[in-house]
Amino acid sequence: MNESIKMNGVVSDMKNVLFVCTGNTCRSPMAEALFKSIVEAKGLDNKYTCSSAGVYAFEGDGASFEAIEAMRKYGLDISGHYARVLDIDMIRDAYVVLTMTRDHKRMILDVYPEAADKVFTLKEYAGYSKNDWDISDPFGYGVEVYEDCAEEIETALLRILDKL
C-alpha cells in the first residue's frame, strides 16, 4: 500500500507512525526511538517516519531519567526529547496512531471519533490477543522496569513492521 500523505502542507510518500501515551515522557518516546532505530537498521527509514505525543503531556517536559537510561541499553539517546500534547493535526498527519493502552485509544476516539480507522493500541496492531493490548506503565518504578517495558515495546514493534 503506497499512499501519499499530506504532512504540514507537503505531500510525502513516507508513512508517519504516531506513538501516544499519557505524558510523552516514558513509553511513547521509547517507542519512537526504538521504531526509528529498527526501521533504520532494516533500511526502511526512507519509507517511515515517526513521532510521539501524550494525551495529558506537559509541553516541553523531558524524557524521564529511567526512560533515558533504558534507551542507553539499546545505544539510543532520548535525552533531547521534549513532550508534546496530542492534537488533531498530529492525528491527521499520521498513517497510523499507536497507543500504549486501551485507555489512551479510548481517550483519543472520544475526542476524535473520525480517526477510528487509524487508531490502535500498539499490541492490538501487532496482533496480540485482546486481553494483552496494553503496554505496562513503568512510571514510578526503577530502570529495570523501564528496560522490561522497552523490551515489550520492541517485541511489538518488530511484529508490526510486516503490517505497515
C-alpha positions as CSV (number, residue, x, y, z in Angstrom):
1,M,0.0,0.0,0.0
2,N,1.8,3.1,-1.2
3,E,-0.1,6.3,-0.4
4,S,0.9,9.9,-0.5
5,I,0.3,11.6,2.8
6,K,0.0,15.4,3.2
7,M,2.1,16.4,6.2
8,N,2.3,20.1,7.2
9,G,1.1,21.0,3.7
10,V,3.8,18.9,1.9
11,V,2.9,15.7,0.1
12,S,5.1,12.8,1.1
13,D,5.2,9.0,0.3
14,M,6.6,8.4,3.8
15,K,4.2,6.8,6.3
16,N,4.1,8.7,9.6
17,V,3.6,6.5,12.7
18,L,2.5,8.4,15.8
19,F,3.1,6.8,19.2
20,V,0.9,8.0,22.1
21,C,1.0,7.5,25.8
22,T,-0.1,9.6,28.8
23,G,2.7,12.2,29.5
24,N,5.0,11.6,26.5
25,T,8.0,11.1,28.8
26,C,8.3,7.3,29.1
27,R,6.6,4.8,26.8
28,S,5.9,6.8,23.6
29,P,9.3,8.4,23.4
30,M,10.9,4.9,23.9
31,A,8.6,3.5,21.2
32,E,9.6,6.4,18.9
33,A,13.3,5.9,19.4
34,L,13.1,2.1,19.1
35,F,11.0,2.4,15.9
36,K,13.4,4.8,14.3
37,S,16.3,2.5,15.2
38,I,14.5,-0.6,13.8
39,V,13.5,1.0,10.5
40,E,17.0,2.5,10.0
41,A,18.6,-0.9,10.7
42,K,16.3,-2.6,8.2
43,G,16.9,0.2,5.6
44,L,13.3,1.4,5.7
45,D,14.0,4.9,7.0
46,N,13.1,6.2,3.6
47,K,9.6,4.7,3.9
48,Y,8.7,5.6,7.5
49,T,8.9,8.5,9.9
50,C,7.6,8.6,13.4
51,S,6.8,10.9,16.3
52,S,5.2,10.8,19.7
53,A,2.8,12.7,21.9
54,G,0.8,12.4,25.1
55,V,-2.9,12.7,25.9
56,Y,-2.0,14.6,29.1
57,A,1.5,15.8,28.4
58,F,3.0,18.9,29.8
59,E,4.5,20.6,26.7
60,G,8.3,20.6,26.9
61,D,8.8,18.1,29.7
62,G,11.9,16.0,29.1
63,A,12.0,12.2,28.9
64,S,12.2,10.6,32.4
65,F,15.6,9.7,33.7
66,E,14.7,6.0,33.8
67,A,13.5,6.1,30.1
68,I,16.8,7.7,29.1
69,E,18.7,5.1,31.0
70,A,16.6,2.2,29.5
71,M,17.3,3.5,26.0
72,R,21.0,3.6,26.6
73,K,20.9,-0.2,26.7
74,Y,19.9,0.0,23.1
75,G,22.6,2.6,22.3
76,L,19.9,5.2,21.8
77,D,19.9,8.7,23.3
78,I,16.5,10.3,24.1
79,S,17.9,12.9,26.4
80,G,16.9,15.6,23.9
81,H,13.2,14.5,23.8
82,Y,10.6,17.1,24.8
83,A,7.0,16.1,25.4
84,R,4.2,17.2,23.1
85,V,0.5,17.4,23.7
86,L,-1.5,15.3,21.2
87,D,-3.6,17.4,18.8
88,I,-5.8,16.9,15.7
89,D,-3.0,17.9,13.2
90,M,-0.8,15.1,14.5
91,I,-3.6,12.6,14.1
92,R,-4.4,13.8,10.6
93,D,-0.7,13.6,9.6
94,A,-0.4,10.1,10.9
95,Y,-0.7,7.0,8.7
96,V,-1.4,5.1,11.9
97,V,-1.7,6.2,15.6
98,L,-0.4,3.5,18.0
99,T,-1.3,4.0,21.7
100,M,0.3,2.3,24.6
101,T,-3.1,1.3,26.2
102,R,-6.8,0.8,25.5
103,D,-7.5,3.8,27.7
104,H,-5.3,6.0,25.5
105,K,-7.1,4.7,22.4
106,R,-10.5,5.4,24.1
107,M,-9.5,8.9,25.1
108,I,-8.4,9.7,21.5
109,L,-11.5,8.3,20.0
110,D,-13.8,10.1,22.5
111,V,-12.4,13.4,21.2
112,Y,-11.6,12.4,17.6
113,P,-14.0,9.7,16.5
114,E,-13.3,10.4,12.9
115,A,-9.8,8.8,13.5
116,A,-11.3,5.4,14.3
117,D,-9.8,3.7,11.2
118,K,-6.2,4.6,12.2
119,V,-6.1,4.4,16.0
120,F,-5.0,1.2,17.6
121,T,-3.1,0.1,20.6
122,L,0.5,-1.0,19.7
123,K,-0.2,-4.5,20.7
124,E,-3.6,-4.7,19.0
125,Y,-1.9,-3.6,15.8
126,A,0.8,-6.2,16.3
127,G,-1.8,-8.9,16.5
128,Y,-1.7,-9.7,20.2
129,S,-4.7,-11.3,22.0
130,K,-7.3,-8.8,23.1
131,N,-6.6,-9.4,26.8
132,D,-3.0,-8.3,26.2
133,W,-3.3,-5.0,24.4
134,D,-1.7,-2.7,27.0
135,I,2.0,-1.9,27.3
136,S,2.7,-1.9,31.1
137,D,3.3,1.5,32.6
138,P,6.8,1.8,34.2
139,F,6.1,5.3,35.7
140,G,7.3,5.5,39.3
141,Y,9.5,2.3,39.0
142,G,13.2,1.8,38.6
143,V,15.3,1.5,35.5
144,E,14.9,-2.3,35.3
145,V,11.1,-1.9,34.9
146,Y,11.7,0.6,32.2
147,E,14.0,-1.8,30.5
148,D,11.3,-4.5,30.7
149,C,8.9,-2.1,29.2
150,A,11.3,-1.2,26.4
151,E,11.6,-4.9,25.6
152,E,7.8,-5.3,25.5
153,I,7.6,-2.3,23.1
154,E,10.5,-3.6,20.9
155,T,8.9,-7.0,20.5
156,A,5.5,-5.4,19.5
157,L,7.3,-3.1,17.0
158,L,9.1,-6.0,15.3
159,R,5.7,-7.7,14.8
160,I,4.1,-4.6,13.2
161,L,6.7,-3.9,10.6
162,D,5.1,-6.6,8.3
163,K,1.7,-4.9,8.7
164,L,2.9,-1.5,7.7
